[in-house]
Amino acid sequence: MNKKHLYYFNWQLQSPIWGVVIDDLINSNIDDEIYFLSCKGALNPCWSNFTGLKSLCELCRFNHKTAFQTVRHKINQIYVDDFIKDTDIESIFIEQDYKYSSTAEIKKIKYKDISIGYAGLSSYISKTRNSEPIIDNTFKNYFDQLLKSQILLKTAIDQVIDQLNPDIISAFNGRVHDTRPVYETAIQRNIPYRGIESEVKSTYEFNRRIFHNALPHSVDYHTYTCLSLWKSTKYNDEKKIELAKQFYDGRRKSLLIRDVKIYTDIQIEGVLPSDWNYGKQNIVIFNSSEDEFASIGDEFDSLSLFQSQEEGIKYILSSTKDNDIHFYLRIHPNLKSVNYGYHTRLSNLSNIYNNITVISADSHVSTYALMDNADKVIVFGSTTGIEATYYGIPVILLAGAFYYNLNVAYIPKHQDEVIPLILNNNLKPKPLLGAFQYAFYIMNFEEYSVPVSIIAKPYKLFSKTIFYTLPHLTVYGSPVLQKLITLIIRLKYKTINFFVKESQYVIPTKGI
């Protein structure tokens, strides 16, 4: 029986991701009656256009129209804009009378039980890396626009569902402000939801993965998939462990293993801090990028023992009175270009506490030398936590992680349980099974995702790569013509802006 299938996507400027969605349209749900909901400019600002530039809106519409040449015959196109014509979004927003002066208050903001505060904050932090914004009028003027766009999207998606009564809804991501209302509305109304996501194979190659009724950062969903794969795979245990070890061995060798970046490439093998004292109990704290975890959402918040990693570290340092214990904080290399307080304040901890050495994000000190020589490791969700378990180190986990439920770390449920774990000289490493299960899951993503047929290819002139093309973005079959029209659109607005400055939103970046 054919199903009525509602797709939603408005990130057409994110060309590779747009290709993943087109690939899903072409290769999935072939017999479904498909309605495709997108935007003609009403959702503003959006993930692809945070400042609301008209030029980017036009480019987005052009990319949308171009890609749909291949799938137009199988879809019914509808637009958010057409479902909010008779709705005064500004009046609805004023009626809500949202008041907030902190990120904690923002997280509580809802509209029709949709977490628009969380989603707006997730978008903002992902864009700016500012997890502690100064919430003044400048910030509110911008952030209110993120809230309004979600009220608009919620209004539209409710009307679309009422009119079409879809059997299933598909959308990409679901975490940020211009997708979260679609995901949460589907869950609210008991409509099966397919969360489309990309799995990175290489710089220009992706696999397509579907999250059923879940966000891509769901700890429970990853746990279920991880354990199911371990049980159902064709490999015997010996082969599974062999494949899992490749994950840990590759990361130690600074290879790009299922990540977007190598973080240990400037570190020198075997190098420890100059004040490393083998006569003491040495406990290494591996922090994570605070902004990344702050932007993920409410599930990770609920699993965090402290309001922030900084608060947790200070609690540990001030509560540990044993002079035979020394802490080493390895600041995550991904923070080296971040100048916000949640990073810079960490560097000053050694001036406040005498039981800690802070290792900067750009230090040559080796993460694996620290791990190999640590008596215990403390993490706030970093992958180094499960790596330490693999190498036989007791690990204490104080926040959410995809390996949270795999019995690979000691997880205190209350703050007063942290110090006893630190002081326990008989703390044993956790069993290796969970570490093997997790690594096998990460390495075998082909088992729960499918290759995307739309792959970026280099366009070369005289053997030199000029740009990359995508097969869904061509005009009359020509990627060059598509690039030329894109350039013309950009030049048109650049010329207009020379005479009349295009109005746009200003993204506030002031932080504590």
C-alpha positions as CSV (number, residue, x, y, z in Angstrom):
1,M,0.0,0.0,0.0
2,N,1.4,3.4,-1.0
3,K,2.1,5.8,1.9
4,K,1.7,9.5,1.9
5,H,5.2,10.7,2.7
6,L,6.1,14.3,3.8
7,Y,9.7,15.4,3.3
8,Y,11.0,18.6,4.8
9,F,14.4,20.2,3.9
10,N,15.6,23.8,3.5
11,W,19.4,23.6,3.6
12,Q,19.8,23.6,-0.2
13,L,22.9,25.8,0.2
14,Q,24.6,22.8,1.9
15,S,25.2,21.2,-1.4
16,P,26.7,17.8,-0.3
17,I,23.9,17.4,2.3
18,W,21.3,18.4,-0.2
19,G,22.7,15.6,-2.3
20,V,22.2,13.1,0.5
21,V,18.5,14.1,0.7
22,I,18.1,13.9,-3.1
23,D,19.7,10.5,-3.0
24,D,17.1,9.4,-0.4
25,L,14.3,10.7,-2.6
26,I,15.6,8.8,-5.6
27,N,16.4,5.5,-3.9
28,S,14.0,5.2,-1.0
29,N,10.2,5.0,-0.7
30,I,9.8,4.6,-4.5
31,D,6.1,3.9,-4.4
32,D,5.2,6.6,-1.9
33,E,3.1,9.6,-2.7
34,I,5.7,12.2,-1.8
35,Y,5.1,15.8,-0.7
36,F,8.3,18.0,-0.4
37,L,8.1,20.9,2.0
38,S,10.7,23.6,1.6
39,C,11.1,27.4,1.9
40,K,10.9,30.3,-0.5
41,G,12.4,32.8,2.0
42,A,10.0,32.8,4.9
43,L,12.3,30.8,7.3
44,N,14.7,33.6,8.1
45,P,17.3,33.3,9.6
46,C,17.9,29.7,8.8
47,W,20.8,27.3,9.3
48,S,22.1,28.0,5.8
49,N,21.6,31.8,6.1
50,F,22.2,33.0,9.6
51,T,22.2,36.7,8.6
52,G,19.2,36.5,6.3
53,L,20.9,37.7,3.1
54,K,18.5,37.9,0.1
55,S,21.3,36.8,-2.1
56,L,21.7,33.5,-0.2
57,C,17.9,33.0,-0.3
58,E,18.0,33.3,-4.1
59,L,21.0,30.9,-4.4
60,C,19.1,28.5,-2.2
61,R,16.0,28.6,-4.4
62,F,18.3,28.1,-7.5
63,N,19.9,25.1,-5.9
64,H,16.5,23.7,-5.1
65,K,15.1,24.2,-8.6
66,T,18.3,22.8,-10.2
67,A,18.4,19.6,-8.1
68,F,14.7,18.9,-8.6
69,Q,15.1,18.5,-12.3
70,T,15.8,14.8,-11.6
71,V,13.0,14.1,-9.1
72,R,10.3,16.6,-10.1
73,H,8.2,13.8,-11.7
74,K,7.8,11.9,-8.4
75,I,7.1,14.7,-5.9
76,N,4.5,17.3,-5.0
77,Q,6.2,20.5,-4.1
78,I,4.8,22.6,-1.3
79,Y,6.3,25.6,0.5
80,V,6.3,26.8,4.1
81,D,5.5,30.3,2.9
82,D,2.1,29.2,1.5
83,F,0.9,27.8,4.9
84,I,1.5,31.0,7.0
85,K,0.0,33.6,4.7
86,D,-2.9,34.3,7.0
87,T,-0.8,34.1,10.2
88,D,0.6,37.0,12.1
89,I,3.7,35.5,13.5
90,E,4.8,38.7,15.1
91,S,1.6,39.0,17.1
92,I,1.9,35.3,18.2
93,F,5.4,36.0,19.4
94,I,4.4,39.1,21.3
95,E,1.6,37.2,23.0
96,Q,4.1,34.6,24.3
97,D,5.9,37.3,26.2
98,Y,9.2,35.3,26.4
99,K,11.6,36.7,29.0
100,Y,15.1,35.4,29.5
101,S,18.3,36.6,30.9
102,S,20.4,33.4,30.9
103,T,21.0,30.3,28.8
104,A,19.2,28.2,31.5
105,E,16.1,30.3,31.0
106,I,16.4,30.1,27.2
107,K,16.4,26.3,27.5
108,K,13.0,26.4,29.1
109,I,11.3,28.4,26.3
110,K,8.7,26.4,24.5
111,Y,6.0,27.0,22.0
112,K,3.1,24.5,21.8
113,D,5.4,22.1,23.7
114,I,8.2,22.4,21.1
115,S,11.6,23.1,22.6
116,I,12.3,26.2,20.6
117,G,14.7,27.7,23.2
118,Y,16.9,24.6,23.1
119,A,16.8,24.4,19.3
120,G,17.6,28.2,18.9
121,L,20.5,27.9,21.4
122,S,21.8,24.8,19.6
123,S,21.9,26.7,16.3
124,Y,23.5,29.8,17.9
125,I,26.2,27.9,19.8
126,S,27.0,25.8,16.8
127,K,27.4,28.9,14.6
128,T,29.4,31.1,17.1
129,R,31.0,28.5,19.5
130,N,29.8,31.0,22.2
131,S,28.1,28.9,24.9
132,E,28.1,31.7,27.4
133,P,26.6,34.7,25.5
134,I,26.1,38.1,27.1
135,I,22.3,38.3,26.9
136,D,21.8,42.0,26.2
137,N,19.4,43.7,23.8
138,T,21.7,43.0,20.9
139,F,21.6,39.3,21.6
140,K,17.8,39.3,22.2
141,N,17.1,41.2,19.0
142,Y,18.8,38.4,17.1
143,F,17.8,35.4,19.2
144,D,14.2,36.5,19.1
145,Q,14.3,36.0,15.3
146,L,15.4,32.4,15.8
147,L,12.4,31.9,18.1
148,K,10.0,33.6,15.6
149,S,11.2,31.4,12.8
150,Q,10.4,28.3,14.8
151,I,6.9,29.6,15.6
152,L,6.5,30.1,11.9
153,L,7.7,26.6,11.1
154,K,5.5,25.0,13.8
155,T,2.5,26.9,12.5
156,A,3.2,25.7,9.0
157,I,4.0,22.1,9.8
158,D,0.8,21.8,11.8
159,Q,-1.3,23.1,8.9
160,V,0.5,20.8,6.5
161,I,-0.2,17.7,8.6
162,D,-3.8,18.7,9.1
163,Q,-4.3,19.0,5.4
164,L,-2.3,16.1,4.1
165,N,-2.5,13.6,7.0
166,P,0.9,12.1,6.1
167,D,1.8,8.5,7.1
168,I,5.5,9.3,7.6
169,I,7.7,12.4,7.8
170,S,11.4,12.6,6.8
171,A,13.7,15.5,7.6
172,F,17.4,16.1,7.9
173,N,19.1,16.5,11.3
174,G,16.2,17.6,13.6
175,R,18.5,19.2,16.2
176,V,18.6,22.9,15.2
177,H,16.0,25.7,15.1
178,D,14.8,25.2,11.5
179,T,14.4,21.4,11.9
180,R,13.5,20.7,15.5
181,P,9.8,21.8,15.3
182,V,9.3,19.2,12.5
183,Y,10.9,16.4,14.5
184,E,9.1,17.2,17.7
185,T,5.7,17.7,16.0
186,A,6.0,14.3,14.3
187,I,6.7,12.7,17.7
188,Q,3.9,14.7,19.3
189,R,1.4,13.5,16.7
190,N,2.6,9.9,16.6
191,I,3.7,10.1,13.0
192,P,6.6,7.8,12.2
193,Y,9.7,10.0,11.7
194,R,12.8,9.3,9.6
195,G,15.8,11.5,10.5
196,I,18.1,11.6,7.5
197,E,21.8,11.9,8.4
198,S,25.1,11.7,6.6
199,E,28.0,9.5,7.7
200,V,31.3,10.8,6.4
201,K,33.4,8.3,4.5
202,S,35.9,10.8,3.1
203,T,36.1,14.5,2.4
204,Y,33.6,14.2,-0.5
205,E,32.0,10.9,0.1
206,F,29.0,10.2,2.3
207,N,26.8,7.4,3.4
208,R,23.1,8.0,4.2
209,R,21.7,6.8,7.5
210,I,18.2,6.9,8.9
211,F,17.3,7.5,12.6
212,H,13.8,6.3,13.3
213,N,11.9,8.5,15.7
214,A,15.1,9.8,17.2
215,L,17.6,12.6,16.9
216,P,21.1,11.8,15.5
217,H,22.7,12.5,18.9
218,S,20.4,10.2,20.9
219,V,22.5,8.2,23.4
220,D,19.8,5.5,23.7
221,Y,19.5,5.1,19.9
222,H,23.2,4.7,19.5
223,T,23.3,2.2,22.4
224,Y,20.6,0.1,20.8
225,T,22.1,0.1,17.4
226,C,25.6,-0.6,18.8
227,L,24.5,-3.6,20.8
228,S,22.2,-4.9,18.0
229,L,25.0,-4.8,15.5
230,W,27.4,-6.7,17.8
231,K,24.8,-9.4,18.2
232,S,23.6,-9.7,14.6
233,T,26.8,-9.3,12.6
234,K,28.1,-12.1,10.5
235,Y,31.5,-11.9,12.2
236,N,32.6,-14.1,15.1
237,D,33.9,-12.5,18.3
238,E,37.6,-12.8,17.3
239,K,37.0,-11.0,14.0
240,K,34.8,-8.3,15.7
241,I,37.6,-7.6,18.3
242,E,40.2,-7.5,15.5
243,L,38.1,-4.9,13.6
244,A,37.5,-2.9,16.9
245,K,41.2,-2.7,17.6
246,Q,41.7,-0.9,14.3
247,F,39.8,2.0,15.7
248,Y,42.0,2.4,18.7
249,D,45.2,1.7,16.9
250,G,44.4,4.1,14.1
251,R,43.6,7.0,16.5
252,R,46.8,6.4,18.4
253,K,48.7,6.7,15.1
254,S,47.0,10.0,14.4
255,L,45.1,8.5,11.4
256,L,41.7,10.0,10.4
257,I,39.4,7.3,11.8
258,R,35.7,8.1,11.6
259,D,36.2,11.8,12.5
260,V,36.3,15.1,10.6
261,K,39.7,16.1,11.9
262,I,42.9,14.7,13.4
263,Y,43.5,16.3,16.8
264,T,46.8,14.8,17.8
265,D,48.9,15.5,14.7
266,I,51.1,18.2,16.4
267,Q,51.7,16.1,19.5
268,I,55.0,14.4,20.0
269,E,54.9,10.7,20.9
270,G,55.9,9.9,24.5
271,V,56.1,13.5,25.7
272,L,54.7,14.2,29.2
273,P,54.4,17.5,31.1
274,S,57.7,18.6,32.5
275,D,56.4,18.4,36.1
276,W,55.1,14.8,35.8
277,N,55.8,13.2,39.1
278,Y,55.8,9.4,39.2
279,G,55.8,9.5,42.9
280,K,52.3,10.8,43.1
281,Q,48.9,9.4,42.0
282,N,48.4,11.2,38.6
283,I,44.9,11.7,37.4
284,V,44.3,13.0,33.9
285,I,41.2,15.1,33.0
286,F,40.4,15.2,29.3
287,N,37.9,17.9,28.7
288,S,35.7,18.3,25.6
289,S,34.7,21.3,23.5
290,E,32.2,22.8,25.9
291,D,30.3,24.5,22.9
292,E,29.9,21.2,21.1
293,F,28.2,19.5,24.0
294,A,26.2,22.6,24.9
295,S,24.8,22.6,21.4
296,I,23.7,19.0,21.2
297,G,20.6,19.3,23.3
298,D,18.6,18.3,26.3
299,E,19.5,14.6,26.5
300,F,23.2,15.4,27.0
301,D,22.2,18.1,29.5
302,S,20.3,15.6,31.6
303,L,23.3,13.2,31.7
304,S,25.7,15.9,32.9
305,L,26.6,15.8,36.6
306,F,27.6,19.5,36.6
307,Q,26.3,22.6,34.9
308,S,29.6,22.9,33.0
309,Q,32.9,21.1,32.7
310,E,34.6,24.1,34.3
311,E,32.3,23.8,37.3
312,G,33.0,20.1,37.5
313,I,36.8,20.6,37.3
314,K,36.7,23.2,40.0
315,Y,34.6,21.0,42.3
316,I,37.2,18.2,41.9
317,L,40.2,20.4,42.6
318,S,38.7,22.1,45.6
319,S,37.3,18.9,47.1
320,T,40.5,16.8,46.8
321,K,42.7,17.5,49.7
322,D,45.1,14.6,49.3
323,N,48.5,16.0,48.5
324,D,49.6,12.8,46.9
325,I,47.1,13.3,44.1
326,H,47.9,15.6,41.2
327,F,45.6,16.4,38.3
328,Y,46.6,17.1,34.7
329,L,44.0,18.8,32.5
330,R,44.4,18.2,28.8
331,I,42.5,21.0,27.1
332,H,40.9,19.6,23.9
333,P,42.9,20.6,20.8
334,N,39.7,21.7,19.1
335,L,39.6,24.7,21.5
336,K,42.9,26.3,20.5
337,S,41.2,28.9,18.3
338,V,38.4,29.6,20.8
339,N,38.8,32.8,22.8
340,Y,35.7,32.6,24.9
341,G,35.9,32.4,28.7
342,Y,34.9,28.7,29.0
343,H,38.2,28.0,27.4
344,T,40.5,30.8,28.5
345,R,39.5,30.5,32.2
346,L,40.8,26.9,32.2
347,S,44.4,28.1,31.6
348,N,44.3,30.1,34.9
349,L,43.3,27.1,37.1
350,S,46.9,26.3,37.9
351,N,47.2,29.8,39.4
352,I,44.3,29.1,41.7
353,Y,44.9,25.5,42.7
354,N,48.2,23.9,43.5
355,N,47.1,20.4,42.6
356,I,46.7,20.8,38.8
357,T,48.8,21.2,35.7
358,V,47.0,22.7,32.7
359,I,48.1,21.4,29.3
360,S,47.1,23.9,26.6
361,A,45.2,23.0,23.5
362,D,48.2,23.5,21.2
363,S,50.7,21.7,23.5
364,H,53.0,19.1,22.0
365,V,52.4,16.9,25.1
366,S,51.0,13.5,23.9
367,T,47.5,12.6,24.8
368,Y,48.5,8.9,24.7
369,A,51.5,9.4,26.9
370,L,49.2,11.0,29.4
371,M,46.7,8.1,29.1
372,D,49.4,5.4,29.3
373,N,50.9,6.9,32.5
374,A,47.6,7.9,34.3
375,D,46.4,6.2,37.4
376,K,42.8,7.3,36.5
377,V,41.2,9.2,33.7
378,I,38.2,11.6,34.1
379,V,36.2,12.7,31.1
380,F,33.1,14.7,30.3
381,G,32.1,12.7,27.2
382,S,35.4,12.7,25.2
383,T,36.2,9.7,23.1
384,T,39.5,9.5,25.1
385,G,37.4,8.1,27.9
386,I,36.6,4.8,26.1
387,E,40.1,4.8,24.6
388,A,41.5,4.8,28.2
389,T,39.2,1.9,29.1
390,Y,40.6,0.0,26.1
391,Y,44.1,0.6,27.4
392,G,43.2,-0.6,30.9
393,I,42.8,2.6,32.8
394,P,40.0,3.2,35.3
395,V,37.7,5.9,33.8
396,I,35.2,8.2,35.6
397,L,32.6,9.7,33.2
398,L,30.8,12.9,34.4
399,A,28.6,13.7,31.4
400,G,26.8,12.2,28.4
401,A,28.6,10.2,25.7
402,F,27.5,7.7,23.0
403,Y,29.3,5.0,25.1
404,Y,27.4,6.1,28.3
405,N,25.4,2.8,28.6
406,L,28.2,0.4,27.6
407,N,29.7,-0.2,31.1
408,V,33.1,1.3,30.1
409,A,33.3,3.9,32.9
410,Y,32.3,4.6,36.5
411,I,29.4,7.0,36.3
412,P,28.5,8.8,39.6
413,K,24.8,9.7,39.8
414,H,25.4,12.5,42.4
415,Q,28.2,14.9,42.9
416,D,29.1,13.6,46.3
417,E,30.0,10.3,44.7
418,V,32.8,11.8,42.6
419,I,35.5,12.3,45.2
420,P,35.2,8.8,46.7
421,L,35.8,7.4,43.2
422,I,38.9,9.6,42.9
423,L,40.2,8.5,46.3
424,N,39.5,4.8,45.8
425,N,43.0,3.2,45.2
426,N,41.4,-0.1,44.4
427,L,39.3,1.2,41.4
428,K,39.6,-1.4,38.7
429,P,39.4,-0.8,34.9
430,K,36.0,-1.6,33.4
431,P,35.7,-4.7,31.3
432,L,36.9,-4.4,27.7
433,L,33.6,-5.7,26.1
434,G,32.0,-2.3,25.9
435,A,35.1,-0.8,24.4
436,F,35.1,-3.5,21.7
437,Q,31.4,-3.1,21.0
438,Y,31.7,0.7,20.6
439,A,34.7,0.6,18.3
440,F,33.2,-2.2,16.2
441,Y,30.0,0.0,15.8
442,I,32.0,3.1,14.8
443,M,34.1,1.2,12.3
444,N,31.3,-0.7,10.7
445,F,29.0,2.1,9.8
446,E,28.4,0.5,6.4
447,E,26.3,-2.0,8.2
448,Y,23.7,0.6,9.3
449,S,24.0,3.1,6.4
450,V,24.1,3.1,2.6
451,P,26.4,4.7,0.2
452,V,25.2,7.9,-1.4
453,S,25.3,7.8,-5.2
454,I,25.7,11.6,-5.5
455,I,29.4,12.2,-5.0
456,A,31.5,15.3,-5.5
457,K,34.0,15.2,-8.3
458,P,36.8,17.6,-9.2
459,Y,36.4,19.7,-12.3
460,K,39.8,20.1,-13.8
461,L,41.3,22.5,-16.3
462,F,44.9,21.8,-17.5
463,S,45.1,19.1,-14.8
464,K,44.3,21.6,-12.1
465,T,41.2,21.3,-9.9
466,I,39.1,24.4,-10.4
467,F,36.1,23.4,-8.4
468,Y,34.1,20.4,-7.3
469,T,30.9,19.4,-9.0
470,L,27.8,17.5,-7.8
471,P,25.6,15.5,-10.2
472,H,22.4,17.0,-8.8
473,L,23.6,20.5,-9.4
474,T,23.7,20.9,-13.1
475,V,22.0,23.1,-15.7
476,Y,21.2,21.3,-18.9
477,G,23.6,18.6,-17.7
478,S,26.4,21.1,-17.3
479,P,28.0,21.7,-13.9
480,V,30.0,24.6,-15.4
481,L,26.8,26.4,-16.4
482,Q,25.4,25.9,-12.9
483,K,28.5,27.4,-11.4
484,L,28.3,30.3,-13.9
485,I,24.7,31.1,-13.0
486,T,25.7,30.9,-9.3
487,L,28.5,33.4,-9.9
488,I,26.1,35.8,-11.8
489,I,23.6,35.7,-8.9
490,R,26.4,36.6,-6.4
491,L,27.7,39.4,-8.7
492,K,24.2,40.8,-9.0
493,Y,23.8,41.2,-5.3
494,K,27.4,42.4,-4.9
495,T,26.7,45.2,-7.4
496,I,23.4,46.1,-5.7
497,N,25.1,46.2,-2.3
498,F,27.7,48.6,-3.8
499,F,24.9,51.2,-4.1
500,V,22.4,50.0,-1.4
501,K,23.7,48.0,1.5
502,E,21.6,44.8,1.8
503,S,19.9,44.6,5.2
504,Q,20.8,41.6,7.3
505,Y,20.8,40.3,10.8
506,V,23.9,40.8,12.9
507,I,24.9,37.7,14.8
508,P,25.9,38.8,18.4
509,T,29.2,37.2,19.5
510,K,29.9,38.8,22.9
511,G,30.5,36.2,25.5
512,I,31.4,35.9,29.2
